[in-house]
Amino acid sequence: MTEGESAGAAAARLTGCAVTGERPLSEAVTEVALDDGQLVMVKGDEAPGAVRAEAAGLRWLADAGTVRVPAVRGLDERWLVTDLVRTGPPSARAAVRFGRDLAALHASGAPAFGAPPPGGPTDAYIGLAPMRNVPAADWPNWYAEQRVLPYLRRAVDAGTLRHAEATVVEEVCERLPRLAGPAEPPARLHGDLWNGNVLWGADGHVWLIDPAAHGGHRETDLAMLRLFGCPYLSELLDGYQEAAPLASGWADRVGLHQLFPLLVHVVLFGRGYAEQALSVARAAVAG
């Protein structure tokens, strides 16, 4: 990494192409035009291992040959360069196709729950938050120990959640072996599948960006899509169910799978998400 290097300069260095223009899209992301006529996205991230984790996740998803992800054009410890996805309007047809593709991605599997992508670090990220990828044999215990409880402890230590409130989440973790539904093999997850990471391509396909990829439970990706809303979600689910029917009772487990991302939001953004997290925990215990 060159000190003070711009996104355009990084793109030129990492791709070997001259830069003909650049347009900042946010503090971290810049659209860059290369002299070969291609447009690329350049993302800067100073967090240790973050670029390597994201690139490994993109490549692991691409290797499945199912969902579409932008190709990695270059990277170093600070910068990630990927192809630009040209976007268009959402459509029901694209949603159904994406549902089928997502089912195929999940079915391509992972070595274990919590397994990182090949070449990906154990200490990865979900958005701005740290997320450890430590392989385990069964989903309920892994989800409790590696996903829910670390963020619950952080929220309590920060005073965002009170000790008395944390008990209902701890009860969910104790009951997870009974609440989790039928055992499933580890799925290859995007891992941070909220609507902002779903791009409706101008080519009529859905493209995925910014993964927190790992081996997990396939219902987790679907629960994340529902958490913050997604266009044509019912059509997407129809396509998924057509390709790989979900286990009985899956709709009742949506809140269970949303508990981790909600606790991440409690830690990152404060008390505003606490009631939602507690609500899904209480519902899981009551159910």
Sequence and secondary structure as in RCSB ss.txt:
>XXXX:A:sequence
MTEGESAGAAAARLTGCAVTGERPLSEAVTEVALDDGQLVMVKGDEAPGAVRAEAAGLRWLADAGTVRVPAVRGL
DERWLVTDLVRTGPPSARAAVRFGRDLAALHASGAPAFGAPPPGGPTDAYIGLAPMRNVPAADWPNWYAEQRVLP
YLRRAVDAGTLRHAEATVVEEVCERLPRLAGPAEPPARLHGDLWNGNVLWGADGHVWLIDPAAHGGHRETDLAML
RLFGCPYLSELLDGYQEAAPLASGWADRVGLHQLFPLLVHVVLFGRGYAEQALSVARAAVAG
>XXXX:A:secstr
  TT  HHHHHHHHHS  EEEEEE SSSEEEEEETTS EEEEEE  STTHHHHHHHHHHHHHHTTSSB   EEEE
 SSEEEEE   B    HHHHHHHHHHHHHHHHT  SSBT   TT  SEEEETTEEEE   BS HHHHIIIIIIHH
HHHHHHHTTSS HHHHHHHHHHHHHHHHHS S    EEE S   GGGEEEBTTSSEEE S   EEE HHHHHHHH
HHS  TTHHHHHHHHHHHS   TTGGGGHHHHHHHHHHHHHHHH GGGHHHHHHHHHHHHH 
